[in-house]
Amino acid sequence: VTCTPTELSPCLGAITGGSPPSSVCCQKLRAQKPCLCNYIKNPALRTYVNSPGARRVASSCGVPLPSC
């Protein structure tokens, strides 16, 4: 898996706007799952990945956010 945060861009509207995540968002989130700890550890990305919206989207997609 190539860790590319922009791969999660289909989720941005759901994370920030509160809409349900699309199937594309969930696919991308599942594909990037091995990268989530790296994103959480990155100060530039942490606020997005750890946000309540991101947690809701991850939960909706059935992707547990890792404890890093």
Order of alpha helices (4+ residues) and beta strands (2+ residues): alpha-alpha-alpha-alpha-alpha
